Amino acid sequence: MLSTATRYQILTSNMARTRTTIENDATVKRETAYYTANIKNVKTIDQFVNDYRLFNYAMKAYGLQDMAYGKAFIKKLLEEDVTNPKSMANKMSNPLYKEFAKAFDFAGKGVAATSAPGATTEAVSKYVQQVLEAKEGEQNEGVRIALYFKRKASSITSHMGLLSDKAILEFVQTTFNIPKESSKADLDVQVRNLKKLIDIKDLQDPKKVDKLIQRFSAMYDMNHVSAETLNPVLNLFTDPTESGFSVDLMMSISKLPRGGF
């Protein structure tokens, strides 16, 4: 199996071609065709949550597929004005709920909600990306996390934002070798420690984001090393259980920035 860094580079070097492959998948084409043909006909929240295929497509597009069973919860979420600071969407620690509420803004746009870009073209684009990342995760969870971080990095505006997203938090913990048990500490302590490691403004710089991903990839492979990650040629000359690292991994580690990123 390819290293995380190598597979990530292959995918991102021609993302348009990668996404086209996903778009042409039979299941994706079928579900997308149904969604685009029917979403604009939905005029109420009840219609939306009660159409199994439409609702699940939308939930998956916005990374909330694990909550597709909670129709009553999502219905209440969409009934409240997302511009109200006291609304449910703005009280949730997970920013994906607010993003979903803004995309399907029935409270603010009424019957026009399902004709807005967030519910149409953007939802389809996000669905394709979600499928892409999920498929990669089946082979290498590190690649999925790297792709997700690349997509979300520029939208993170605070250190608390690093803590509120499970996948982003795993990226940060892996990148800087932070024990998972640290999540049990008080939030102010976690934020204070993260400020020592990451300047949030750097997440707006694609080059610095790429350096973080490079570091994450090497650390991820180092923590998940197995016979499958070893270079096939290297296996001809060494015992995989003794060598421990692939050539790709060693090269990735050698390129890590020293003294920060």
C-alpha positions in Angstrom: 0.0 0.0 0.0 1.2 3.5 -0.8 2.3 5.8 2.0 -0.2 8.5 3.1 1.9 11.3 1.5 2.3 9.5 -1.8 -1.4 8.6 -2.2 -2.4 12.2 -1.1 -0.1 13.7 -3.8 -1.5 11.4 -6.5 -5.1 12.4 -5.7 -4.4 16.2 -5.3 -2.1 16.5 -8.3 -5.1 16.1 -10.6 -8.2 16.6 -8.4 -10.5 17.3 -11.3 -9.8 13.9 -12.8 -10.2 12.3 -9.3 -13.6 13.9 -8.8 -14.7 13.0 -12.3 -14.0 9.3 -11.5 -16.3 9.6 -8.5 -19.0 11.5 -10.4 -19.1 8.6 -12.9 -19.6 6.0 -10.3 -23.0 4.3 -11.0 -24.3 4.8 -7.5 -23.2 8.4 -7.3 -24.7 9.2 -10.7 -28.0 7.6 -9.7 -28.3 9.4 -6.4 -27.2 12.7 -7.8 -29.7 12.5 -10.6 -32.5 11.9 -8.2 -31.4 14.7 -5.9 -31.0 17.3 -8.6 -34.4 16.3 -10.2 -36.3 16.6 -6.9 -34.7 19.0 -4.5 -36.2 22.2 -6.0 -39.6 20.7 -5.7 -39.3 20.6 -1.9 -41.1 23.5 -0.2 -41.3 22.6 3.4 -39.0 21.1 6.1 -41.4 18.2 6.5 -41.1 17.3 2.8 -37.4 17.5 3.1 -36.8 15.3 6.1 -39.4 12.7 5.0 -37.9 12.1 1.6 -35.4 9.4 2.6 -33.1 9.8 -0.5 -33.1 13.5 -0.6 -32.5 13.9 3.1 -29.8 11.4 3.3 -28.0 12.8 0.2 -28.1 16.3 1.8 -26.9 15.0 5.2 -24.0 13.1 3.6 -23.1 16.2 1.5 -22.6 18.2 4.7 -20.8 15.5 6.6 -23.8 14.7 8.9 -24.7 11.3 7.6 -24.3 9.7 11.0 -27.2 11.9 12.2 -29.6 11.1 9.4 -31.7 9.1 11.9 -32.4 12.2 13.9 -35.1 13.8 11.8 -36.8 15.5 14.7 -33.5 17.1 15.8 -32.7 18.3 12.2 -36.3 19.6 11.8 -35.9 21.7 14.9 -32.5 22.9 13.7 -34.0 24.1 10.4 -37.0 25.7 12.0 -34.9 28.3 13.8 -33.3 31.4 12.3 -29.7 30.6 11.7 -28.9 34.4 11.9 -30.1 34.4 15.5 -27.1 33.9 17.9 -29.3 32.0 20.2 -30.5 29.5 17.6 -29.7 25.8 17.9 -27.3 26.0 15.0 -25.2 28.6 16.7 -25.2 26.8 20.0 -23.8 23.6 18.6 -20.1 23.0 19.1 -19.9 21.1 15.8 -19.8 23.8 13.0 -21.2 21.4 10.5 -24.7 21.9 11.9 -24.5 25.7 11.3 -23.2 25.1 7.7 -26.1 22.7 7.1 -28.7 25.2 8.5 -27.4 28.0 6.3 -27.5 25.7 3.2 -31.1 24.7 3.9 -32.3 28.0 5.3 -36.1 27.3 5.4 -36.5 29.8 8.2 -35.0 32.6 6.3 -35.7 31.8 2.7 -39.0 29.9 2.9 -39.9 28.0 -0.3 -36.8 29.4 -2.0 -34.5 27.6 0.3 -34.1 24.5 -1.9 -33.2 26.6 -4.9 -30.3 28.3 -3.3 -26.7 27.2 -4.3 -26.1 25.7 -0.8 -29.0 23.2 -1.4 -28.3 22.6 -5.1 -24.9 22.9 -6.8 -22.9 23.2 -3.6 -24.6 20.3 -2.1 -23.8 18.1 -5.1 -20.2 19.2 -5.1 -19.9 18.5 -1.4 -21.5 15.1 -1.9 -19.0 14.0 -4.5 -16.1 15.2 -2.2 -17.6 13.3 0.7 -17.8 10.1 -1.3 -14.2 10.6 -2.6 -12.9 11.0 1.0 -14.9 8.1 2.3 -13.6 5.8 -0.5 -10.0 6.8 0.3 -10.6 6.3 4.0 -11.5 2.7 3.3 -7.9 2.1 2.1 -6.1 4.7 4.3 -7.8 6.7 7.0 -4.8 9.1 7.0 -5.5 10.1 3.4 -9.2 10.8 4.3 -8.1 13.0 7.2 -5.5 14.9 5.1 -8.1 15.6 2.3 -10.6 16.8 4.9 -8.1 19.1 6.6 -7.1 20.6 3.2 -10.8 21.3 2.5 -11.6 22.8 5.9 -8.4 24.5 7.0 -9.2 28.0 5.6 -12.6 28.0 7.4 -11.1 27.5 10.8 -10.8 30.9 12.5 -10.1 30.0 16.1 -8.2 27.4 18.1 -11.6 26.3 19.5 -12.4 25.4 15.9 -9.6 22.9 16.0 -11.1 21.2 19.0 -14.8 21.2 17.9 -14.3 19.0 14.8 -13.4 15.4 15.5 -11.4 14.9 12.3 -9.5 18.2 12.6 -8.6 17.4 16.1 -7.2 14.0 15.1 -5.2 15.8 12.4 -3.7 18.1 15.0 -3.1 15.5 17.6 -1.3 13.3 15.0 0.7 16.1 13.5 2.1 17.3 16.8 2.1 13.9 18.6 -0.4 15.1 21.2 -1.8 12.3 23.3 -5.5 11.7 22.8 -6.0 11.8 26.6 -5.2 15.5 26.4 -8.8 16.0 25.2 -9.9 15.3 28.8 -8.2 18.5 30.0 -10.1 21.8 30.5 -10.8 23.6 27.2 -8.9 26.7 28.2 -5.8 24.5 28.8 -6.2 22.8 25.5 -6.6 26.1 23.6 -3.5 27.5 25.4 -1.4 24.6 24.4 -2.6 24.7 20.8 -1.7 28.4 20.5 1.9 27.3 21.2 1.8 25.0 18.2 -0.4 26.7 15.6 -0.9 30.2 14.4 -4.5 30.2 13.2 -3.7 32.8 10.6 -1.3 30.3 8.9 -4.4 28.2 8.0 -5.2 30.8 5.4 -1.9 30.2 3.7 -2.1 27.2 1.3 1.7 26.6 1.4 1.7 26.4 5.2 -1.3 24.2 5.1 0.5 21.9 2.7 3.5 21.7 5.1 1.2 20.7 7.9 -0.3 18.0 5.8 3.2 16.8 4.8 4.1 16.6 8.5 0.8 14.9 9.4 1.2 12.3 6.6 4.7 11.3 7.9 3.5 11.1 11.5 0.4 9.1 10.6 2.4 6.5 8.7 4.9 6.3 11.5 2.1 5.6 14.0 0.3 3.1 11.7 3.3 1.4 10.2 2.6 -2.2 9.0 3.8 -4.7 6.5 1.4 -3.3 3.9 3.0 0.2 4.1 6.5 -1.1 3.4 8.0 -0.6 0.0 7.8 -3.8 -2.1 11.4 -3.5 -3.3 12.6 -3.0 0.3 10.8 -6.2 1.3 13.1 -8.1 -1.0 16.1 -7.3 1.2 14.7 -6.8 4.7 12.3 -8.4 7.1 9.3 -6.1 7.3 8.9 -6.8 11.0 12.5 -5.5 11.5 12.7 -2.6 9.1 9.5 -0.9 10.4 9.5 2.0 7.9 8.9 2.3 4.2 11.1 4.2 1.9 8.2 6.6 1.2 7.8 7.2 4.9 11.5 7.8 5.6 11.6 10.3 2.7 8.6 12.1 4.1 10.1 12.3 7.6 13.3 13.7 6.2 11.4 16.5 4.5 9.6 17.6 7.7 10.2 21.3 8.6 12.5 21.7 11.6 11.4 23.9 14.5 7.8 24.4 13.4 6.1 24.7 10.0 
